[in-house]
Structures are given as structure tokens and as C-alpha cells.
Amino acid sequence: MLESGRFRHFTCLAAVLVVVCTLLGELGAAQAQSCENPPPLPSVIDVRRPDAAARPGSEEFDKELSEYRDSIRDVRRFLSFVAQASDAAIAASNGSGVDCLGQAFERERRDRRLLRKTDAMQSGYEQHWALAGMSLAAFKLQRAGKPLPAPALAWLVDIAHQVMAFHDQHGQLNNHVLWAALGVGTTGYLSGQADLVQWANTKVGLSLATALPDGTLPREMSRGAKASHYHFFAAQPVMLYGDIRACFGDPMPAQEQAIVTKLDGVLRHILADPQWLAAHAGARQADVGNTIWLDALETGKVPASLQNGKGSSRLGGRLSTLVAALSCAR
């Protein structure tokens, strides 16, 4: 009877363990299934802007514009997903959002997404903008105490090496290399990859060295009617990266910071007089677009109307969460 009782005891215990394990398995599966699937990325980045020689409004131009929009749609949708997911993870009470985003990054790395591109210049630009946005999202998460795991950051490191190779090949020192440096350098600081940081810092230094004594950027001045717009577009990544460097205890050298200060003065002149660059650029200046980020970076304050918006995928999500993350630089 004693042996029979023990048998019944162990049988019951085994049954309980089976139930517990089943419940844990179902719970794990439910948690895994709760992660939202990101929009699919193309296997190869293949983006071509419409031919500038084709007259806007012509059938040829309209066809090229439609093809361009189709070619960037999937990448932009994915980046928008990352931006919104990172903001949601920051606001969440637990780390499930970061886990889901990390799993998505690891999956995309295994599939080698965003690592391959065509020889079209625009394909390279889309790659470095993608890296910039995702690295800023990762930076915000790190500052919120919810860092992405190393295997997820490894995907950004892989993309960074592709971005570096592209810019080393083409040698641009305009706004494009500044966006590239923002993504590469931020990824380097987050992952502890000194070679990425060194590359980014060198490129920023070389680009800033081209500035004229008044702080204007000759390569952006050559944009004609869009010279003012492109001064803002070039200033944004270099100012963001300067703050990120400060947050990691590696501030921009004084000589470069002095140039950025002059560049800030150029932007202020443009805001005060939208045609300030017209004579130098040889064309009446077009609207510069959104400039709210400039005061937000310097004051640490974001208008209430922008607090809970969708934000910009190129800036890794909401401006409010980015500015909060950059409080370490002030």
C-alpha cells in the first residue's frame, strides 16, 4: 500500500508539473505573439529620385515620381514603426516593448535587411537616414534605462559599416555625411565600437572645416533656392551629434564647437529674414520647413502641441522624447 501511495503521489506531482509547464509554455507563446510584426523591409534598397531633367508635370516625370515613392515606401514604413515602438517602450511600465523591438532587429539582421543596396546614390542616402533614425531611437531607449540588447545593436553596427563604406567611396562633405556621422557615431557610442566613433568624428570635423568664416556652408549654399533649407538640414544632425557626444563624456572639440555656434547664428539670421541668403545663393529662398527642433534642442522645451505626436522617423520618434533624452548634454 505504501508503494501504491507513493506512486499516486508522484503521479499527481507529475500531473501538476505538466499543467504548470503547459501554462508557462502558453504564457511564453502569448508573450511572443503579443509582439507586433513590423512592416516588411525590401531585400535590397533600390531607390532612384526622379530625373531633374524631366519637366515636372510631364508624363515621364509623373512616372518616375510614382516609382520613387513606391521604392521608399517599405523602408519609411519600417522606420515609422521603430520610431513609434521606441516611444511606446519608453512610456511603458515594463520592458516588453524593448524586448519586442530587440527581437525585430535581430530578425532583420539574420535576413540581412538594410545591408544591401544598389549603386544609386539615393539608395545610399536612404541607408544612412535609416541608420540615423534607428540609432536615435536606440539612444532614447538607453537614456530611459531600457537599452536594446547587444544582439539587436549588432544590426545597427552592420548597417554602420555599410554606410561608412559608401561615404568613403564618394567622399561627400555636405549634409549627407553629417547624417551618416550621426547614425554611425551614435551606434558606435551605444555599442562601444571605437572605430565607428572615430570615423564619425573625423567626418564631422572635415565637413565643418569647409565652413566659411561667417558660418555658412558652401556645399549647401550651392543649392540655390533651397540654400536656406539645406543649412537647417545640415545643422540638425551635427547639433544632435554634438549633444550625443557630450552625453557620452566626449564633447566636440572647441574649434568645431565654435563653427557650430556660427552655424547656429546663420540659422537665426534666416529665421529673422527668410531671404538673408538670397543674394549669396543667387536665388530667392524657398521655405525652410520645420524649425521647431532648433529652439527645442537649445532650451530643452518642446511645444505642448508636439508632446504626443507621431514624431519623425528620421529623428527616432517624438521630438519630446529625444529632447528629454538629450538633457544629459545640458
Salt bridges, closest charged atoms under 4 A:
GLU3 OE2 - ARG6 NH1 3.63
ASP46 OD1 - ARG48 NH1 2.34
GLU67 OE2 - LYS63 NZ 2.57
ASP70 OD1 - ARG73 NH1 2.73
ASP87 OD1 - LYS140 NZ 2.65
GLU126 OE2 - ARG76 NH2 2.80
ASP158 OD2 - ARG109 NE 2.66
ASP168 OD1 - LYS203 NZ 3.36
GLU220 OE1 - ARG223 NE 3.47
ASP250 OD1 - ARG245 NH2 3.67
ASP264 OD2 - ARG268 NE 3.78
ASP295 OD1 - ARG268 NH1 2.73
GLU298 OE1 - ARG268 NH2 2.73
